[in-house]
Amino acid sequence: MPPARPPRRSAETRLLKLAAWLHARREPVTREEIYAAFPDDYVGKADACEKKWTRDKQDLRRLGIPVGFLEEEGESGAYLLDPSACAMPRLEFSPEEAAVLWTAGQAALRTQDHPLHDDLEVALRKLLVSAKGLPPRAATLEAEATELAREKVRAWLETLTDAVERRKRVRIVYRRMDGSVSTRHVNVFGYAWRRGQWIFVGHCHLRNAVRLFLLDRVQDLALDPADRKRPDYAIPASFDIHAWSRQESWDYLVHEPREAAVRFRGSLARIASQILPSAKVSSEPGGSRVARLPVRNLRGLVRQVLAWGPEAELLEPADGRAMAREMLATLQARLGAGGTP
């Protein structure tokens, strides 16, 4: 009997492997190097390989993964994948699909311990842009509320701009993650757009330290200068808003730094160093990998690990594992599933 042929890979799987290889190279590669790396895909004469590569580039672009071309690299040029230029293709929902997503999202938002609570809020706001398929009354009310929120955000951003330019203190009424509300005075150093929401950073007089604030959690914001004529403060020369805008939720200064460890298995193990670039990653027997890193907001890391799914497991610290069990139990109870997670 002839040997069995290996199962044929789907086009999407092949393209994603090609994109992963280009990303891993992190340097320009020629078409000849690409052909050599994927000999089963680029076979035949040069013209046939070129046509196949042209189609692959077009398909990758449609998937939101543009491949750049550098003419100065060698005689025939070279190709480079820039991760910052990648983007998810636009999602289109039917009215029925939008209604289902909206209803499920609103139900999930009632659970404060949902691992992706903040991201879900952003996603639902984006869904409201068209409001197709949403219940008419809910869509109208939310659209009006969204427009009012936009006007408020625009006004607050103008205030933040004024505060930074003139170095004037602001007073804010701020809601923390636990729901508590406090009034604070802040010397604003800078603000930025990060992953679908506005943030600002400055010296918090209440905590006597530099803090990051989410504009979504601000209930009131206004200038409250200590001196009407002179600047209230100076922005430190070492301050870099870009460093703060790249922060992950587990980097927020909620407590003193603590050591945490996360085990990745399966597909996540291969990209562990990309998921947690600041962590020290070590390999384990069986192909799993363990990432160790300091965290300043353990709850933020716990939520993210739960969001990564069954291929990620928080190993340390012990109270973080207990926190994860508590979150899962709360979710299960609210969903009416019962039993032990």
C-alpha positions as CSV (number, residue, x, y, z in Angstrom):
1,M,0.0,0.0,0.0
2,P,1.3,3.5,-0.8
3,P,2.1,5.6,2.3
4,A,-0.8,7.7,3.5
5,R,-0.7,11.3,2.6
6,P,-0.4,13.7,5.5
7,P,-3.6,15.7,6.1
8,R,-3.8,18.9,4.0
9,R,-3.4,22.1,6.0
10,S,-6.0,24.7,5.6
11,A,-5.1,27.9,3.8
12,E,-5.5,30.0,7.0
13,T,-3.2,27.6,8.9
14,R,-0.5,27.8,6.2
15,L,-0.7,31.6,6.1
16,L,-0.5,32.0,9.8
17,K,2.6,29.8,9.9
18,L,4.1,31.9,7.2
19,A,3.3,35.1,9.2
20,A,4.7,33.6,12.4
21,W,8.0,32.7,10.6
22,L,8.3,36.2,9.1
23,H,7.7,37.7,12.6
24,A,10.2,35.5,14.2
25,R,12.9,36.5,11.8
26,R,12.7,40.1,12.9
27,E,14.9,41.1,9.8
28,P,14.3,41.5,6.1
29,V,14.3,38.2,4.2
30,T,14.5,37.5,0.4
31,R,11.8,35.6,-1.5
32,E,14.4,32.9,-2.0
33,E,14.8,32.5,1.7
34,I,11.0,32.3,2.0
35,Y,10.8,29.6,-0.7
36,A,13.5,27.6,1.1
37,A,11.7,27.8,4.4
38,F,8.5,26.5,2.9
39,P,9.5,24.0,0.2
40,D,6.1,22.2,0.2
41,D,4.3,25.5,-0.6
42,Y,6.6,27.0,-3.2
43,V,7.3,24.3,-5.8
44,G,7.9,24.4,-9.5
45,K,9.4,27.0,-11.7
46,A,10.3,30.5,-10.6
47,D,7.2,32.1,-12.2
48,A,4.9,29.6,-10.4
49,C,6.6,30.4,-7.0
50,E,6.3,34.1,-7.7
51,K,2.6,33.9,-8.4
52,K,2.0,31.8,-5.3
53,W,4.0,34.3,-3.2
54,T,2.0,37.3,-4.7
55,R,-1.3,35.6,-3.8
56,D,0.0,34.9,-0.3
57,K,1.0,38.5,0.3
58,Q,-2.5,39.6,-0.9
59,D,-4.2,37.1,1.4
60,L,-2.0,38.1,4.4
61,R,-3.0,41.8,3.8
62,R,-6.7,40.8,3.8
63,L,-6.1,39.1,7.1
64,G,-4.6,42.4,8.4
65,I,-1.0,41.3,8.2
66,P,0.8,43.6,5.6
67,V,4.2,42.4,4.4
68,G,6.5,45.4,3.6
69,F,9.1,45.4,0.8
70,L,12.6,46.9,1.0
71,E,14.1,47.7,-2.3
72,E,17.6,48.5,-1.0
73,E,18.1,45.0,0.5
74,G,20.0,43.1,-2.2
75,E,19.4,43.0,-5.9
76,S,15.8,41.7,-5.8
77,G,14.8,43.4,-2.5
78,A,13.6,41.8,0.7
79,Y,10.4,41.5,2.8
80,L,9.7,42.4,6.4
81,L,6.7,42.0,8.7
82,D,6.2,45.0,10.9
83,P,4.0,43.9,13.9
84,S,2.9,47.5,14.6
85,A,1.3,47.7,11.1
86,C,-0.9,44.6,11.7
87,A,-4.5,45.0,12.4
88,M,-7.6,42.8,12.7
89,P,-9.9,42.9,9.7
90,R,-13.2,44.8,10.2
91,L,-15.9,42.6,11.7
92,E,-19.4,42.8,10.2
93,F,-22.4,41.5,12.2
94,S,-25.9,40.8,11.0
95,P,-28.7,42.6,13.1
96,E,-29.4,39.3,14.9
97,E,-25.7,38.7,15.7
98,A,-25.3,42.2,17.0
99,A,-28.3,41.8,19.3
100,V,-27.0,38.5,20.7
101,L,-23.5,40.0,21.3
102,W,-25.0,43.1,22.9
103,T,-27.3,41.1,25.3
104,A,-24.5,38.7,26.3
105,G,-22.0,41.5,26.8
106,Q,-24.4,43.6,29.0
107,A,-25.1,40.5,31.1
108,A,-21.3,39.8,31.5
109,L,-20.7,43.5,32.5
110,R,-22.8,43.0,35.6
111,T,-20.0,40.7,36.9
112,Q,-17.3,43.0,38.2
113,D,-14.9,40.1,38.5
114,H,-15.1,39.2,34.8
115,P,-11.5,38.7,33.6
116,L,-12.0,41.1,30.6
117,H,-14.4,43.5,32.2
118,D,-12.6,46.7,31.0
119,D,-12.0,45.3,27.5
120,L,-15.6,44.2,27.2
121,E,-16.8,47.8,28.0
122,V,-14.6,49.1,25.2
123,A,-15.9,46.5,22.7
124,L,-19.5,47.2,23.5
125,R,-19.0,50.9,23.0
126,K,-17.5,50.1,19.5
127,L,-20.6,48.0,18.8
128,L,-22.8,50.9,19.6
129,V,-21.3,53.0,16.7
130,S,-23.8,51.4,14.2
131,A,-26.4,50.1,16.7
132,K,-27.7,47.8,14.0
133,G,-29.8,44.9,15.4
134,L,-29.8,46.3,18.9
135,P,-33.1,46.8,20.7
136,P,-34.4,50.3,19.5
137,R,-35.0,51.7,23.0
138,A,-31.7,50.4,24.4
139,A,-29.8,51.6,21.4
140,T,-31.3,55.1,21.5
141,L,-30.7,55.5,25.2
142,E,-27.1,54.2,25.0
143,A,-26.4,56.3,21.9
144,E,-27.6,59.4,23.8
145,A,-25.5,58.5,26.8
146,T,-22.5,57.8,24.6
147,E,-22.8,61.2,23.0
148,L,-23.0,62.9,26.4
149,A,-20.0,60.8,27.5
150,R,-18.0,61.9,24.4
151,E,-18.8,65.6,25.1
152,K,-17.6,65.1,28.7
153,V,-14.4,63.4,27.6
154,R,-13.7,66.1,25.1
155,A,-14.1,68.7,27.8
156,W,-11.9,66.8,30.2
157,L,-9.2,66.3,27.6
158,E,-9.2,70.1,27.0
159,T,-8.8,70.5,30.8
160,L,-5.9,68.0,30.9
161,T,-4.2,69.8,28.0
162,D,-4.5,73.1,29.8
163,A,-3.2,71.6,33.0
164,V,-0.1,70.1,31.3
165,E,0.7,73.2,29.3
166,R,0.3,75.6,32.2
167,R,1.4,73.1,34.9
168,K,-1.8,73.6,36.9
169,R,-3.1,71.1,39.5
170,V,-6.5,69.4,38.8
171,R,-9.1,68.0,41.2
172,I,-10.7,64.7,40.3
173,V,-13.4,62.5,41.7
174,Y,-12.2,59.0,40.9
175,R,-13.7,55.5,41.2
176,R,-11.3,52.7,41.9
177,M,-11.6,49.1,40.7
178,D,-13.2,48.1,44.0
179,G,-16.0,50.6,43.5
180,S,-14.8,53.1,46.2
181,V,-14.8,56.8,45.2
182,S,-12.3,59.4,46.4
183,T,-11.5,63.1,45.7
184,R,-7.9,63.8,44.8
185,H,-5.6,66.5,43.6
186,V,-3.2,65.6,40.8
187,N,-0.3,67.3,39.1
188,V,-0.8,66.0,35.6
189,F,2.4,65.0,33.7
190,G,0.8,63.7,30.5
191,Y,-2.0,61.7,28.9
192,A,-2.4,59.2,26.2
193,W,-4.7,56.9,24.3
194,R,-4.1,53.3,25.2
195,R,-5.9,50.2,24.0
196,G,-9.2,51.9,23.4
197,Q,-9.3,54.3,26.4
198,W,-7.7,57.5,27.6
199,I,-5.3,57.5,30.5
200,F,-3.5,60.3,32.3
201,V,-0.5,60.1,34.7
202,G,0.6,62.5,37.4
203,H,1.6,63.0,41.0
204,C,-1.4,62.1,43.2
205,H,-1.4,64.2,46.4
206,L,-3.6,61.7,48.2
207,R,-1.1,58.9,47.7
208,N,2.0,61.1,47.5
209,A,3.2,59.2,44.5
210,V,2.9,59.1,40.7
211,R,-0.2,57.2,39.6
212,L,-2.0,56.2,36.4
213,F,-5.7,57.1,36.1
214,L,-8.3,55.8,33.6
215,L,-10.5,58.6,32.3
216,D,-13.4,56.2,32.1
217,R,-13.4,56.0,35.9
218,V,-13.3,59.8,36.4
219,Q,-16.6,61.2,37.7
220,D,-15.5,64.8,37.8
221,L,-12.4,66.7,36.7
222,A,-11.6,70.4,36.9
223,L,-8.7,72.7,37.3
224,D,-7.9,73.6,40.9
225,P,-4.6,75.5,40.9
226,A,-2.7,76.1,44.0
227,D,-1.3,79.4,42.6
228,R,-3.2,81.5,40.1
229,K,-0.2,83.2,38.6
230,R,2.7,80.7,38.7
231,P,3.0,77.0,37.7
232,D,2.0,74.6,40.5
233,Y,4.6,72.0,39.6
234,A,7.4,70.9,37.2
235,I,7.2,67.8,35.1
236,P,10.2,65.5,35.8
237,A,12.7,65.4,33.0
238,S,12.7,61.6,33.2
239,F,8.9,61.3,32.7
240,D,7.9,59.4,29.6
241,I,4.2,59.0,28.9
242,H,4.9,56.3,26.3
243,A,6.3,54.0,29.0
244,W,3.1,54.4,31.0
245,S,0.9,53.9,27.9
246,R,2.5,50.6,27.3
247,Q,1.8,49.4,30.8
248,E,-0.2,46.2,31.4
249,S,-2.9,46.0,34.1
250,W,-0.5,43.9,36.3
251,D,2.0,46.8,36.2
252,Y,-0.4,49.3,37.9
253,L,1.0,50.3,41.3
254,V,-1.6,48.7,43.6
255,H,0.8,47.1,46.0
256,E,4.6,46.5,46.4
257,P,6.2,44.3,43.7
258,R,5.6,40.6,44.1
259,E,7.0,37.7,42.3
260,A,4.6,35.7,40.1
261,A,4.9,32.7,37.9
262,V,2.7,31.6,35.0
263,R,2.9,28.2,33.2
264,F,2.0,28.2,29.5
265,R,1.2,25.0,27.6
266,G,0.3,24.1,24.0
267,S,0.1,27.0,21.5
268,L,0.7,29.6,24.2
269,A,4.0,28.0,25.3
270,R,5.5,28.8,21.9
271,I,4.8,32.5,22.3
272,A,5.3,32.9,26.1
273,S,8.1,35.4,25.7
274,Q,5.9,37.5,23.4
275,I,2.9,37.4,25.7
276,L,5.1,38.5,28.7
277,P,8.1,40.2,27.2
278,S,9.4,41.4,30.5
279,A,9.4,38.0,32.2
280,K,12.1,35.4,32.6
281,V,11.0,32.3,30.6
282,S,12.2,28.8,31.3
283,S,11.4,25.5,29.6
284,E,9.9,22.4,31.3
285,P,9.8,18.8,30.2
286,G,6.9,18.2,27.9
287,G,7.2,21.5,26.1
288,S,5.5,23.8,28.6
289,R,7.2,27.1,29.7
290,V,7.1,29.0,32.9
291,A,7.3,32.8,32.9
292,R,8.4,34.6,36.1
293,L,7.9,38.3,36.6
294,P,7.3,41.0,39.3
295,V,3.8,42.3,39.4
296,R,2.4,45.3,41.2
297,N,-1.3,44.5,40.7
298,L,-1.8,40.8,41.3
299,R,-5.5,40.9,40.6
300,G,-4.8,42.3,37.1
301,L,-2.5,39.4,36.3
302,V,-5.0,36.9,37.7
303,R,-7.8,38.3,35.4
304,Q,-5.5,38.1,32.4
305,V,-4.4,34.5,33.1
306,L,-8.0,33.5,33.3
307,A,-8.7,35.2,30.1
308,W,-5.9,33.3,28.3
309,G,-7.8,30.1,29.0
310,P,-6.8,26.6,29.9
311,E,-3.3,26.8,28.3
312,A,-2.3,29.3,31.0
313,E,-2.0,28.6,34.7
314,L,-1.0,30.9,37.6
315,L,1.6,28.9,39.7
316,E,2.6,31.6,42.2
317,P,1.8,33.3,44.5
318,A,-0.6,31.0,46.4
319,D,-3.0,33.9,47.3
320,G,-3.2,34.6,43.5
321,R,-4.4,31.1,42.9
322,A,-6.9,31.5,45.6
323,M,-8.0,34.8,44.0
324,A,-8.5,33.0,40.7
325,R,-10.7,30.3,42.3
326,E,-12.7,33.0,44.0
327,M,-13.3,34.8,40.7
328,L,-14.3,31.6,38.9
329,A,-16.6,30.7,41.8
330,T,-18.2,34.1,41.7
331,L,-18.7,33.9,37.9
332,Q,-20.2,30.4,38.2
333,A,-22.6,31.4,41.0
334,R,-23.8,34.5,39.1
335,L,-24.4,32.4,35.9
336,G,-26.4,29.9,37.9
337,A,-24.2,27.0,37.1
338,G,-23.6,25.8,40.7
339,G,-21.0,23.4,41.8
340,T,-17.3,23.9,42.4
341,P,-15.1,25.3,39.6
